[in-house]
Amino acid sequence: MNAVDLSVVIPVYNEAENLEALCREFTETLGAWGRPFEVILVDDGSTDGSFETLRRLQGADPRLRVIQFRRNFGQTAAFAAGFAYARGRLIATADGDLQNDPRDLPAMVERLEAGEFDIVCGWRKDRKDTFINRRLPSILANRLISWATGVKLNDYGCSLKVFRAEVVKPLKLYGEMHRFLPALASEMGVRIAEHVVNHRARQFGRTKYGISRTVRVVLDLVTVKFLLSYSTRPLQMFGLLGVLMGLAGGVLLAFLGYMRLTRGWSADGPILLLGVLLVFTGVQLLTIGLLAELQARTYHESQGKPIYVVRQVIEDTDPAGTSAPRSTRSV
């Protein structure tokens, strides 16, 4: 196979009306761009004939690759499958509803390469969606995610992104975590840029997003925050909570004991129960933290997974002499 410069991963779920225009736009735009590319379309268990359309389109254009799921697994799973099958040096993501403009991709790739970035994220600055059920929840979610992860982006929900393959391929995705890809990758110390992209109104079909997904996104955000901050040191989170609760319980019990001895107070009552509960809860949290430390060490050591990520190595090709040229190896 010829080297592929760019792989575009597009999840598809019941988008039969959009597929012909979608494939035509991406192949014409990237064909005119002049670099080798492939478009990976992942059919996420569609029931409207999307796969039959994709199979026909792929038969006419070998630059298209089609992956069919046995059932609907969700957008995150579709992206994960696309990343696994992608052969490109760079990997882009997009939606299958024609709202992302493929003409933005060449400029995003140029921005990534010129600035030596690892990820370039699209920013739908002039978004063509309804305000109450789409744009408002997105604004609130973007602020919450930026605050919680420390990776400040204006538009986490925009699927139009470009990644270096070595950054996105190792990521393990679950739940609704595709929207947190920049935050998850930030653990490697990646460099991220935003690029304003054109956003178009949906012409066919109906959206699969809404306010109902907000709760799932928030729960996944809690997971992402824990993975970013405490995955290699869980005792610092559970232990801190345990120590604080244990100290609070100890102070209450000491106060009750002092008042019992000096003032003759009765030790029975809700304050005693609260103190005992806080002490026992503190001990339990410390124990959970220690068990989590063991599990984290087992996870990293059993997989041989390092706790660091190397960008590149600069070294002399001949360590014995000083005349040999230096070599740079990307990792």
C-alpha contacts under 8 A as a table, 3 or more apart, distances in Angstrom:
res1	aa1	res2	aa2	distance
2	N	36	P	7.97
3	A	36	P	7.04
3	A	87	R	7.86
3	A	88	G	7.32
4	V	7	S	7.10
4	V	36	P	5.04
4	V	37	F	5.28
4	V	38	E	7.02
4	V	87	R	6.17
4	V	88	G	4.59
4	V	89	R	6.57
5	D	35	R	6.39
5	D	36	P	5.30
5	D	37	F	5.65
5	D	88	G	4.98
5	D	89	R	5.15
5	D	90	L	6.11
6	L	35	R	7.80
6	L	36	P	6.77
6	L	37	F	4.74
6	L	38	E	6.51
6	L	88	G	4.72
6	L	89	R	6.07
6	L	90	L	4.82
6	L	91	I	5.66
6	L	92	A	7.08
7	S	37	F	5.74
7	S	38	E	4.94
7	S	39	V	5.85
7	S	40	I	6.98
7	S	86	A	5.86
7	S	87	R	6.59
7	S	88	G	4.84
7	S	89	R	7.67
7	S	90	L	6.30
7	S	91	I	4.76
7	S	92	A	6.05
8	V	37	F	7.77
8	V	38	E	6.31
8	V	39	V	4.73
8	V	40	I	5.88
8	V	91	I	5.85
8	V	92	A	4.59
8	V	93	T	5.55
8	V	94	A	7.19
9	V	39	V	6.21
9	V	40	I	4.82
9	V	41	L	6.11
9	V	42	V	7.48
9	V	79	F	6.66
9	V	82	G	5.47
9	V	83	F	7.22
9	V	86	A	7.80
9	V	91	I	7.27
9	V	92	A	6.12
9	V	93	T	4.84
9	V	94	A	6.44
10	I	39	V	7.50
10	I	40	I	6.14
10	I	41	L	4.90
10	I	42	V	6.19
10	I	79	F	7.38
10	I	82	G	7.72
10	I	93	T	6.03
10	I	94	A	5.21
10	I	95	D	5.58
10	I	96	G	5.91
11	P	41	L	5.86
11	P	42	V	4.72
11	P	43	D	6.25
11	P	44	D	6.70
11	P	75	Q	6.31
11	P	78	A	5.53
11	P	79	F	6.55
11	P	94	A	7.68
11	P	95	D	6.34
11	P	96	G	6.19
12	V	15	E	6.22
12	V	41	L	6.61
12	V	42	V	5.70
12	V	43	D	4.82
12	V	44	D	5.85
12	V	46	S	7.42
12	V	50	S	7.78
12	V	95	D	7.59
12	V	96	G	5.48
13	Y	43	D	6.07
13	Y	44	D	5.31
13	Y	45	G	6.64
13	Y	46	S	4.92
13	Y	50	S	7.51
13	Y	96	G	7.92
14	N	46	S	4.86
14	N	47	T	6.27
14	N	48	D	5.45
14	N	49	G	7.54
14	N	50	S	5.99
14	N	205	G	7.97
15	E	18	N	5.45
15	E	19	L	6.33
15	E	46	S	7.99
15	E	48	D	7.65
15	E	50	S	6.15
15	E	96	G	6.84
15	E	97	D	6.68
15	E	205	G	6.63
16	A	19	L	5.49
16	A	48	D	6.47
16	A	49	G	6.24
16	A	50	S	4.41
16	A	53	T	6.84
17	E	20	E	7.42
17	E	204	F	6.22
17	E	205	G	7.07
18	N	21	A	5.76
18	N	22	L	5.88
18	N	96	G	7.33
18	N	97	D	6.25
18	N	98	L	6.68
18	N	204	F	6.49
18	N	205	G	7.95
19	L	22	L	4.84
19	L	23	C	6.02
19	L	50	S	7.54
19	L	53	T	7.29
19	L	54	L	7.26
19	L	96	G	7.37
20	E	23	C	5.42
20	E	24	R	6.10
20	E	53	T	7.82
20	E	57	L	7.46
21	A	24	R	5.07
21	A	25	E	6.00
21	A	98	L	7.84
22	L	25	E	5.35
22	L	26	F	6.35
22	L	96	G	6.95
22	L	97	D	7.73
22	L	98	L	5.99
23	C	26	F	5.31
23	C	27	T	6.01
23	C	57	L	7.88
24	R	27	T	5.37
24	R	28	E	5.90
25	E	28	E	5.37
25	E	29	T	5.95
25	E	102	P	6.79
26	F	29	T	5.26
26	F	30	L	5.96
26	F	39	V	7.76
26	F	102	P	5.66
27	T	30	L	5.32
27	T	31	G	5.58
27	T	39	V	7.83
27	T	63	R	7.82
28	E	31	G	5.03
28	E	32	A	6.13
29	T	32	A	5.36
29	T	33	W	6.31
29	T	102	P	6.59
29	T	103	R	6.05
30	L	33	W	4.76
30	L	34	G	6.77
30	L	35	R	7.30
30	L	37	F	7.12
30	L	102	P	7.92
30	L	106	P	7.70
31	G	34	G	5.56
31	G	35	R	7.24
33	W	106	P	6.87
37	F	63	R	7.02
37	F	88	G	7.26
38	E	63	R	4.97
38	E	64	L	5.94
38	E	65	R	7.16
38	E	88	G	7.72
39	V	63	R	6.33
39	V	64	L	4.92
39	V	65	R	6.08
40	I	64	L	6.08
40	I	65	R	4.72
40	I	66	V	5.83
40	I	67	I	7.36
40	I	82	G	6.37
40	I	86	A	7.40
41	L	54	L	7.89
41	L	64	L	7.38
41	L	65	R	6.17
41	L	66	V	4.92
41	L	67	I	6.23
41	L	82	G	7.66
42	V	66	V	5.92
42	V	67	I	4.66
42	V	68	Q	5.92
42	V	69	F	7.46
42	V	78	A	5.83
42	V	79	F	7.85
42	V	81	A	7.63
42	V	82	G	6.74
43	D	46	S	6.22
43	D	50	S	7.36
43	D	51	F	6.32
43	D	66	V	7.31
43	D	67	I	6.00
43	D	68	Q	4.71
43	D	69	F	6.05
43	D	78	A	7.68
44	D	68	Q	6.53
44	D	69	F	5.35
44	D	70	R	7.88
44	D	71	R	6.55
44	D	72	N	4.94
44	D	73	F	6.32
44	D	74	G	6.65
44	D	75	Q	7.46
44	D	78	A	6.41
45	G	68	Q	6.96
45	G	69	F	5.40
45	G	70	R	6.00
45	G	71	R	4.23
45	G	72	N	4.26
45	G	73	F	7.41
46	S	49	G	6.90
46	S	50	S	6.06
46	S	51	F	6.97
46	S	71	R	7.79
46	S	72	N	7.15
47	T	50	S	7.19
49	G	52	E	5.42
49	G	53	T	6.55
50	S	53	T	5.20
50	S	54	L	6.19
51	F	54	L	4.91
51	F	55	R	6.04
51	F	68	Q	7.21
52	E	55	R	5.13
52	E	56	R	6.31
53	T	56	R	5.20
53	T	57	L	6.20
54	L	57	L	5.07
54	L	58	Q	6.02
54	L	66	V	6.80
55	R	58	Q	5.16
55	R	59	G	6.25
55	R	66	V	7.12
56	R	59	G	5.19
56	R	60	A	6.74
57	L	60	A	5.31
57	L	61	D	6.40
57	L	64	L	7.73
58	Q	61	D	5.05
58	Q	62	P	5.93
58	Q	63	R	7.60
58	Q	64	L	5.28
58	Q	65	R	6.54
58	Q	66	V	7.15
59	G	62	P	6.70
61	D	64	L	5.92
62	P	65	R	7.13
67	I	82	G	7.98
69	F	72	N	6.86
69	F	73	F	7.60
73	F	76	T	7.97
73	F	77	A	5.93
73	F	78	A	7.30
74	G	77	A	5.54
74	G	78	A	6.43
75	Q	78	A	4.97
75	Q	79	F	6.25
75	Q	176	E	7.55
75	Q	178	H	7.44
76	T	79	F	5.23
76	T	80	A	6.23
76	T	173	L	6.58
76	T	174	Y	6.56
76	T	175	G	6.67
76	T	176	E	5.77
76	T	177	M	6.32
76	T	178	H	4.99
77	A	80	A	4.97
77	A	81	A	6.18
77	A	173	L	7.23
77	A	174	Y	7.14
78	A	81	A	5.21
78	A	82	G	6.20
79	F	82	G	5.02
79	F	83	F	6.13
79	F	93	T	7.77
79	F	178	H	7.17
80	A	83	F	5.16
80	A	84	A	6.26
80	A	172	K	7.70
80	A	173	L	6.51
81	A	84	A	5.09
81	A	85	Y	6.35
82	G	85	Y	5.28
82	G	86	A	5.89
83	F	86	A	5.14
83	F	91	I	7.50
83	F	168	V	7.36
83	F	169	K	5.81
84	A	169	K	6.60
86	A	91	I	7.27
88	G	91	I	6.12
88	G	165	A	7.01
89	R	164	R	6.51
89	R	165	A	5.56
90	L	162	V	6.92
90	L	163	F	5.73
90	L	164	R	4.65
90	L	165	A	5.10
91	I	162	V	5.75
91	I	163	F	5.19
91	I	164	R	6.18
91	I	165	A	5.68
91	I	168	V	7.99
92	A	160	L	6.96
92	A	161	K	5.43
92	A	162	V	4.21
92	A	163	F	6.10
93	T	159	S	5.87
93	T	160	L	5.28
93	T	161	K	5.36
93	T	162	V	6.60
94	A	100	N	6.54
94	A	159	S	4.90
94	A	160	L	4.58
94	A	161	K	7.07
95	D	98	L	7.05
95	D	99	Q	7.29
95	D	100	N	6.50
95	D	159	S	5.98
95	D	160	L	7.28
96	G	99	Q	7.82
97	D	100	N	7.56
97	D	202	R	6.61
97	D	204	F	7.70
97	D	205	G	7.98
98	L	101	D	7.05
98	L	200	R	7.31
98	L	202	R	6.72
98	L	203	Q	7.80
99	Q	199	H	5.64
99	Q	200	R	4.49
99	Q	201	A	5.89
99	Q	202	R	5.83
100	N	159	S	7.90
100	N	160	L	6.59
100	N	198	N	6.94
100	N	199	H	5.69
100	N	200	R	6.61
101	D	104	D	5.96
101	D	105	L	7.98
101	D	197	V	7.51
101	D	198	N	5.97
101	D	199	H	6.62
101	D	200	R	7.36
102	P	105	L	5.51
103	R	106	P	6.69
103	R	107	A	7.92
104	D	107	A	5.62
104	D	108	M	6.29
104	D	197	V	6.12
104	D	198	N	7.22
105	L	108	M	4.99
105	L	109	V	6.14
105	L	162	V	7.81
106	P	109	V	5.15
106	P	110	E	6.16
107	A	110	E	4.99
107	A	111	R	6.10
108	M	111	R	4.99
108	M	112	L	6.18
108	M	120	V	6.36
108	M	162	V	6.88
108	M	195	H	6.71
109	V	112	L	5.02
109	V	113	E	6.21
109	V	120	V	7.77
109	V	162	V	6.76
110	E	113	E	5.22
110	E	114	A	5.81
111	R	114	A	5.24
111	R	115	G	5.90
111	R	117	F	7.67
111	R	120	V	7.39
112	L	115	G	5.58
112	L	116	E	5.72
112	L	117	F	4.77
112	L	118	D	6.55
112	L	119	I	6.69
112	L	120	V	6.01
112	L	162	V	7.77
112	L	193	A	7.76
113	E	116	E	5.00
113	E	117	F	6.52
114	A	117	F	7.81
116	E	191	R	7.90
117	F	120	V	7.01
117	F	190	V	7.53
117	F	191	R	5.01
117	F	192	I	5.86
117	F	193	A	6.78
118	D	163	F	5.90
118	D	164	R	5.54
118	D	167	V	7.17
118	D	190	V	5.76
118	D	191	R	5.27
118	D	192	I	6.08
119	I	161	K	7.21
119	I	162	V	5.68
119	I	163	F	4.59
119	I	164	R	6.67
119	I	182	P	7.29
119	I	190	V	7.43
119	I	191	R	6.51
119	I	192	I	4.85
119	I	193	A	6.37
120	V	161	K	5.74
120	V	162	V	5.24
120	V	163	F	6.68
120	V	192	I	5.84
120	V	193	A	4.80
120	V	194	E	5.46
120	V	195	H	6.65
121	C	158	C	7.56
121	C	160	L	6.61
121	C	161	K	4.51
121	C	162	V	6.57
121	C	192	I	7.48
121	C	193	A	6.25
121	C	194	E	4.75
121	C	195	H	6.08
122	G	155	D	7.24
122	G	158	C	5.94
122	G	159	S	7.33
122	G	160	L	5.29
122	G	161	K	5.61
122	G	194	E	5.83
122	G	195	H	5.07
122	G	196	V	5.83
122	G	197	V	5.66
123	W	154	N	6.50
123	W	155	D	5.32
123	W	158	C	6.52
123	W	194	E	6.33
123	W	195	H	5.76
123	W	196	V	4.63
123	W	197	V	5.66
124	R	127	R	5.20
124	R	155	D	6.79
124	R	158	C	6.80
124	R	196	V	6.18
124	R	197	V	5.56
124	R	198	N	6.46
124	R	199	H	5.80
125	K	196	V	6.28
125	K	197	V	7.24
126	D	198	N	7.44
126	D	199	H	6.76
127	R	135	R	7.74
127	R	199	H	5.69
127	R	200	R	7.50
128	K	199	H	6.29
128	K	200	R	5.88
128	K	201	A	5.12
129	D	134	R	6.27
129	D	135	R	6.50
129	D	201	A	6.76
130	T	133	N	6.38
130	T	134	R	5.64
130	T	135	R	6.33
131	F	134	R	5.58
131	F	135	R	4.58
131	F	136	L	5.57
132	I	135	R	6.37
132	I	136	L	5.47
132	I	137	P	7.41
133	N	136	L	6.57
133	N	137	P	6.55
133	N	210	G	6.11
133	N	211	I	5.98
134	R	137	P	5.82
134	R	138	S	6.21
134	R	209	Y	7.90
134	R	210	G	6.43
134	R	211	I	7.37
135	R	138	S	5.00
135	R	139	I	6.14
136	L	139	I	5.17
136	L	140	L	6.39
137	P	140	L	5.22
137	P	141	A	5.98
137	P	211	I	6.91
137	P	214	T	7.58
138	S	141	A	5.01
138	S	142	N	5.98
138	S	155	D	7.68
138	S	157	G	7.10
139	I	142	N	5.25
139	I	143	R	6.41
139	I	154	N	7.98
139	I	155	D	7.84
140	L	143	R	5.33
140	L	144	L	6.21
141	A	144	L	5.05
141	A	145	I	5.97
142	N	145	I	5.22
142	N	146	S	5.97
142	N	153	L	6.94
142	N	154	N	6.24
142	N	155	D	6.11
142	N	156	Y	5.93
142	N	157	G	7.87
143	R	146	S	5.17
143	R	147	W	6.09
143	R	152	K	7.96
143	R	154	N	7.77
144	L	147	W	5.19
144	L	148	A	6.08
145	I	148	A	5.12
145	I	149	T	5.88
145	I	150	G	7.90
145	I	151	V	7.84
145	I	152	K	7.92
145	I	221	L	6.98
146	S	149	T	5.50
146	S	150	G	5.43
146	S	151	V	5.20
146	S	152	K	4.45
146	S	153	L	6.26
147	W	150	G	5.49
147	W	151	V	7.52
147	W	152	K	7.21
148	A	221	L	7.84
148	A	225	K	6.45
149	T	152	K	7.92
149	T	183	A	6.25
149	T	224	V	7.69
149	T	225	K	5.99
149	T	228	L	7.44
150	G	183	A	7.92
151	V	182	P	7.54
151	V	183	A	5.93
151	V	186	S	7.48
153	L	156	Y	6.27
153	L	194	E	7.36
155	D	158	C	5.80
156	Y	179	R	5.92
156	Y	180	F	7.06
157	G	179	R	5.81
158	C	161	K	7.53
158	C	179	R	7.99
159	S	179	R	7.65
163	F	167	V	6.75
163	F	168	V	6.48
164	R	167	V	5.46
164	R	168	V	6.76
165	A	168	V	5.48
165	A	169	K	5.78
166	E	169	K	5.78
166	E	170	P	7.03
167	V	170	P	6.67
167	V	171	L	7.63
167	V	185	A	6.68
167	V	188	M	7.97
167	V	190	V	7.87
168	V	171	L	5.57
168	V	181	L	7.76
168	V	185	A	7.08
171	L	184	L	7.56
171	L	185	A	7.40
173	L	177	M	5.87
173	L	178	H	6.77
174	Y	177	M	5.77
174	Y	178	H	7.94
175	G	220	D	6.91
176	E	179	R	6.77
176	E	216	R	7.10
176	E	217	V	6.32
176	E	220	D	6.57
177	M	180	F	5.16
177	M	181	L	6.79
177	M	217	V	7.92
177	M	220	D	6.57
178	H	181	L	5.47
179	R	182	P	7.94
180	F	183	A	5.23
180	F	184	L	6.04
180	F	221	L	7.95
180	F	224	V	7.69
181	L	184	L	5.10
181	L	185	A	6.01
182	P	185	A	5.12
182	P	186	S	6.07
182	P	192	I	7.46
183	A	186	S	5.04
183	A	187	E	7.36
183	A	224	V	7.88
184	L	187	E	5.99
184	L	224	V	7.02
184	L	228	L	7.06
185	A	188	M	5.66
185	A	189	G	7.36
185	A	190	V	6.50
186	S	189	G	5.07
186	S	190	V	5.32
186	S	191	R	7.81
187	E	190	V	7.54
187	E	228	L	6.27
188	M	308	Y	7.30
188	M	309	V	5.66
189	G	309	V	7.84
202	R	205	G	7.63
202	R	206	R	7.79
207	T	210	G	7.92
209	Y	212	S	7.81
209	Y	213	R	6.88
210	G	213	R	6.00
210	G	214	T	7.70
211	I	214	T	5.43
212	S	215	V	6.73
213	R	216	R	5.38
213	R	217	V	6.25
214	T	217	V	5.07
214	T	218	V	6.23
215	V	218	V	5.17
215	V	219	L	6.30
216	R	219	L	5.15
216	R	220	D	6.17
217	V	220	D	5.13
217	V	221	L	6.05
218	V	221	L	4.90
218	V	222	V	6.49
219	L	222	V	5.24
219	L	223	T	6.71
220	D	223	T	5.00
220	D	224	V	6.20
221	L	224	V	4.95
221	L	225	K	6.04
222	V	225	K	5.14
222	V	226	F	6.28
223	T	226	F	5.19
223	T	227	L	6.17
224	V	227	L	5.02
224	V	228	L	6.07
225	K	228	L	5.23
225	K	229	S	6.02
225	K	230	Y	7.97
226	F	229	S	5.30
226	F	230	Y	5.23
226	F	231	S	6.20
227	L	230	Y	5.78
227	L	231	S	4.59
228	L	231	S	6.46
229	S	232	T	7.99
230	Y	233	R	4.86
230	Y	234	P	4.87
230	Y	236	Q	7.32
230	Y	237	M	6.85
231	S	234	P	5.88
231	S	296	A	6.86
232	T	293	E	7.47
232	T	296	A	6.07
232	T	297	R	7.67
232	T	307	I	7.86
233	R	236	Q	5.85
233	R	237	M	7.68
233	R	293	E	6.50
233	R	296	A	7.84
234	P	237	M	5.45
234	P	238	F	6.34
234	P	239	G	7.95
234	P	289	G	5.77
234	P	290	L	7.94
234	P	292	A	5.98
234	P	293	E	5.89
234	P	296	A	7.93
235	L	238	F	5.15
235	L	239	G	4.91
235	L	240	L	7.56
235	L	286	L	7.22
235	L	288	I	7.91
235	L	289	G	4.13
235	L	290	L	5.94
235	L	292	A	6.97
235	L	293	E	6.18
236	Q	239	G	5.26
236	Q	240	L	5.75
236	Q	289	G	7.54
237	M	240	L	5.37
237	M	241	L	6.46
237	M	289	G	7.44
238	F	241	L	5.28
238	F	242	G	6.02
238	F	285	L	5.44
238	F	286	L	6.06
238	F	288	I	6.85
238	F	289	G	4.93
239	G	242	G	4.90
239	G	243	V	5.99
239	G	285	L	6.27
239	G	286	L	4.75
239	G	289	G	5.74
240	L	243	V	5.21
240	L	244	L	6.20
241	L	244	L	5.22
241	L	245	M	6.14
241	L	282	G	7.03
241	L	285	L	6.99
242	G	245	M	5.25
242	G	246	G	5.90
242	G	281	T	6.86
242	G	282	G	3.71
242	G	283	V	6.21
242	G	284	Q	7.27
242	G	285	L	4.84
242	G	286	L	5.34
243	V	246	G	5.03
243	V	247	L	5.95
243	V	282	G	5.92
243	V	283	V	7.97
243	V	286	L	7.46
244	L	247	L	5.20
244	L	248	A	6.17
244	L	282	G	7.32
245	M	248	A	5.07
245	M	249	G	6.12
245	M	278	L	5.32
245	M	279	V	6.48
245	M	281	T	7.00
245	M	282	G	5.09
246	G	249	G	5.09
246	G	250	G	5.98
246	G	278	L	5.67
246	G	279	V	4.32
246	G	280	F	7.31
246	G	281	T	7.20
246	G	282	G	4.51
246	G	283	V	6.92
247	L	250	G	4.94
247	L	251	V	6.06
247	L	279	V	7.39
248	A	251	V	5.20
248	A	252	L	6.35
248	A	275	G	7.34
248	A	278	L	6.84
248	A	279	V	7.69
249	G	252	L	5.17
249	G	253	L	6.23
249	G	274	L	7.12
249	G	275	G	4.06
249	G	276	V	6.29
249	G	277	L	7.26
249	G	278	L	4.67
249	G	279	V	4.94
250	G	253	L	5.14
250	G	254	A	6.00
250	G	275	G	6.62
250	G	278	L	8.00
250	G	279	V	6.47
251	V	254	A	5.09
251	V	255	F	6.06
251	V	275	G	7.88
252	L	255	F	5.12
252	L	256	L	6.23
252	L	271	I	7.26
252	L	272	L	7.45
252	L	275	G	5.40
253	L	256	L	5.08
253	L	257	G	6.07
253	L	272	L	6.57
253	L	275	G	5.64
253	L	276	V	7.45
254	A	257	G	5.02
254	A	258	Y	6.08
255	F	258	Y	5.11
255	F	259	M	6.17
256	L	259	M	5.14
256	L	260	R	5.97
256	L	265	W	7.71
256	L	267	A	6.39
256	L	272	L	7.33
257	G	260	R	5.02
257	G	261	L	6.25
257	G	267	A	7.50
258	Y	261	L	5.29
258	Y	262	T	6.08
258	Y	263	R	7.95
259	M	262	T	5.23
259	M	263	R	5.09
259	M	264	G	6.42
259	M	265	W	5.69
260	R	263	R	5.67
260	R	264	G	4.54
260	R	265	W	4.45
260	R	266	S	6.30
260	R	267	A	6.56
261	L	264	G	5.78
261	L	265	W	7.65
266	S	269	G	7.98
267	A	272	L	6.54
268	D	271	I	7.93
268	D	272	L	6.28
269	G	272	L	5.66
269	G	273	L	6.71
270	P	273	L	5.04
270	P	274	L	6.02
271	I	274	L	5.00
271	I	275	G	6.14
272	L	275	G	5.16
272	L	276	V	6.26
273	L	276	V	5.22
273	L	277	L	6.02
274	L	277	L	5.04
274	L	278	L	6.10
275	G	278	L	5.19
275	G	279	V	6.29
276	V	279	V	5.20
276	V	280	F	6.20
277	L	280	F	5.27
277	L	281	T	5.95
278	L	281	T	5.07
278	L	282	G	6.00
279	V	282	G	5.12
279	V	283	V	6.35
280	F	283	V	5.14
280	F	284	Q	6.21
281	T	284	Q	5.00
281	T	285	L	6.15
282	G	285	L	5.17
282	G	286	L	6.27
283	V	286	L	5.16
283	V	287	T	6.23
284	Q	287	T	5.03
284	Q	288	I	6.14
285	L	288	I	4.96
285	L	289	G	6.11
286	L	289	G	5.03
286	L	290	L	6.34
287	T	290	L	5.16
287	T	291	L	6.26
288	I	291	L	5.10
288	I	292	A	6.02
289	G	292	A	5.01
289	G	293	E	6.16
290	L	293	E	5.02
290	L	294	L	6.44
291	L	294	L	5.11
291	L	295	Q	6.25
292	A	295	Q	4.94
292	A	296	A	6.02
293	E	296	A	5.12
293	E	297	R	6.21
294	L	297	R	5.20
294	L	298	T	6.12
295	Q	298	T	5.00
295	Q	299	Y	6.05
296	A	299	Y	5.07
296	A	300	H	6.32
297	R	300	H	5.31
297	R	301	E	5.90
298	T	301	E	5.23
298	T	302	S	5.63
299	Y	302	S	5.54
299	Y	303	Q	6.34
299	Y	305	K	7.91
300	H	303	Q	5.54
300	H	304	G	5.88
300	H	305	K	4.81
300	H	306	P	6.72
300	H	307	I	7.64
301	E	304	G	4.93
301	E	305	K	6.36
302	S	305	K	7.70
306	P	309	V	7.38
310	V	313	V	7.62
310	V	331	V	6.15
311	R	330	S	6.14
311	R	331	V	5.52
312	Q	328	T	6.71
312	Q	329	R	5.36
312	Q	330	S	4.18
312	Q	331	V	5.21
313	V	327	S	7.99
313	V	328	T	5.58
313	V	329	R	5.15
313	V	330	S	6.52
313	V	331	V	7.50
314	I	326	R	6.75
314	I	327	S	5.73
314	I	328	T	4.50
314	I	329	R	6.57
315	E	326	R	5.42
315	E	327	S	5.56
315	E	328	T	6.66
316	D	319	P	5.71
316	D	322	T	7.93
316	D	324	A	6.37
316	D	325	P	6.10
316	D	326	R	4.35
316	D	327	S	6.07
317	T	324	A	6.10
317	T	325	P	6.41
317	T	326	R	5.91
317	T	327	S	6.14
318	D	321	G	5.78
318	D	322	T	7.49
318	D	324	A	5.53
318	D	325	P	7.88
319	P	322	T	7.40
321	G	324	A	6.53
